[in-house]
Amino acid sequence: MAIEATKAEQWRYKIDNFLGQGSRGLFMALLAAFFVSIAIVSALRWVFLGIEAAYGLPEGSSFLREALFGVWVTWLQITDPGNMGQDNDTFGLYKIPAVVGGLTGVVIFSALIAFLTTALDQAIEDLKKGHSRVLETNHTLIVGWGPRVLEILRELVEANESEDDPVVVILANEDKEEMDAWLLENWKDRRNTRVVTRSGGTANLAAIAKVSAEHARSAIILAHCGESVDRSQQMESDAKVIKSALAICAHVGDDHEINIVAEVFDERNRVVVKDISPERISVVDATEILAKVMVQTSRTSGLSVVYAELLSFEGCEMYFHQARWNGVTFGELAFRFEDGVALGVRNGDGTLDLRTDPSYVMQDDDDIIIVAQDDSTIHFGSSAVVTPKDIPLRDARSEPETERLLVLGWSPKANIIVSEFDEYVLAGSEVHVMMPSAPQWVSDQVAALSDDLDNTTVSLLDKDPLDGASLASADPLEYDVIIILPQRPDDEMDAERVDAETIIVLLHLRKLVAEAKADGRPVSTKLITEVLDSANQELISRAGVNDFIISNRMVSMMFAQISEEPDIQDVYDDLFQEDGSEIYVKPASLYFEPDQFPVTCTFGDLMAHARKRDTEICLGVKVKAKETSSADNYGVSLVPPKTTTFTLHAEDGLVVLAEDDG
């Protein structure tokens, strides 16, 4: 049944539909109005020309000539009202079309100019929004946006420094102009790396195609929220990451080799993401790794600096390296590299063996995992670069003890931290969690932990770490370790707020330490904390903390490393699992007799010396006297030349790959 409408309504509807086509419809309407106006005004002049002809045209003129000239005059008067003066001396009636043409021109040309100006502005805005397809190849693709983007970019700058024209492409839901402005303000040291940003759905196939994912060498898919949000938001983030991984794999097809690194919160979802394309996708559980690093750091001071360097592209890195081994044993191989310390072997079948037996004979298809300054400096020599001297080994062990841990605050890492702590200590150890008016869900987690642990009891202290007097009343310096976490676990973590509150707690603790030392009381408590924003690193280090984990930076380092070399995740998994070899900073007093200090020896000597102790692998030295100096890398020296001489004291340490911290 047809809808009844007046002619006016019908025309209005048709005009609305025509203009609804967008700028093209509006431009065509204005253009049509322009030519219709010329026709109307010209027709009016022809009418008046007929009247003038009745009185007789000027000598030498004809009706056709005057009519065509009238069209020209009409054009001039509509395009420029100043041309109305051409009719000053003409037949009087011509002044009417001159006025009509001039006024019509003002209206129509004003509209056309406004349209063209708007269209030009829109075109410029569209160009700034970057709707064009990215014409790059062999680039790194970052999917998502958040605090870790900056840290990832900094790592990729280091990794790409030796390449020609490296490019990083970012696809996120954020506005392109906002992303560009933020990067321009916060990312200064770009060196030779270019960045290209595009706005679009992170799981949209058209957006994935726009960033040329099929030509990318790697992709990093970031979570859409932080770890402190509730589980429903984490699951929503995981769903988006799964869709992004599916979209990338579907777009690039089966033939293109691309390394994909994804951040996923839920363990079951990590399996789902990995199953999408097992050969191309690596999945990282950042929360678990950071929690384990914090516990390991609490055991041996200086370990956070070691991991920060190993996981970064700046300083020492871990590489897979293959050479003609010529039947050399793993023990002999250790001294064949001028730069580098071999941590283990990857066999031809892909099996990884860290802290390989020194008597193992290297096979032709074996790789080694080696820590070196750069892959270009790794050269397997035909003979040993040093001959270490034989130093008597002290037969000493650090045995597990009952310990007390004070956790100030709470976060999703806390459960893992406490569980890991329980693995290292003797029965009878204690963990106290200090929070004012702890929410019920924290109380429930603390109670569940206390029931599940073998060696440790866990309880809540209703005190406020941000209040100096309240903190002091808990005698915090009577604990062996203090780990500082975010103070308000119910709120989503804002990096600046969390770091500011951490600094306040550290300043309270530093005051208590100063008062204890002034009273002549020894202080052996270790202070461990997490830093969210790397810009606060210097402030935290000046607040008296022993070790700190810059979480966003460390996770970003792992993402960047795995995106460049996916197999390196196997090494991380081995280092951070409960069983197997781990990295420790062990006191030199475990390796040398008390009357031997100070001990002067080369790094090559230390490598051979540590091997006598359960085939430990020494990969560096920590000097106690320099542990507060950022210029000296907080006293940690990894993989120095094997001829480098050190003078060690009992309180100095060896950075070793070992079975345990004993």
Buried (B, 14 or more C-beta within 10 A) or exposed (E): EEEEEEEEEEEEEEEEEEBEEEEEBBBEBBEEBBEEBBEBBBEBBBEBBEEBBEEEBEEEBEEEEBBEBBBEBBBBBBBEBEBBEBBEEBBEBBBBBBBBBBBBBEEBBEBBEEBEEEBEEEEEEEEEBBEEEBEBEEBBBBBBBBBBBBBBBBBBBBBBEEEEEBBBBBBBBBEBBEBBEBBEEEBEEBEEBEBBBBBBBBBBBEBBBBBBBBBBBBBBBBBBBBBBBEEEBBEBBBBBBBBBBBBBBEBBEEEBEBBBBBBBBBEEBBEBBBEBBEEBBBBBBBBBBBBBBBBBBBBBBBBBBBBBBBBBBBBBBBBBBEBEBEEBBBBBBBBBBBBBBBBBBBBEEEEBBBBBEBEBEBEEEBBBBBBBBBBEEBBBEEEBBBEBEEBEBBEBEBEBEEBBBBBBBBBBBBBBBBBBBBEBBEEEBBBBBBBBEBEEEBEEBBEEBBEEBEBBBBEBBEBBBBBBEBBBEBEBBEBBBBBBBBBBBEEEBBBEBBBEBBBBBBBBBBBBBEEBEEEEEEEEBBBBBBBBBBBBBEBBBBBBBBBBBBBBBBBBBBBBBBBBBBBBBBBBEBBBEEEBBBBBBBBBBBBBBEEBBEBEBBBBBBBBBBBEBEBBBBBBBBBBEBBEEEEEBBBBBBBBBBEBEBEBBBBBBBBBBBBEBB
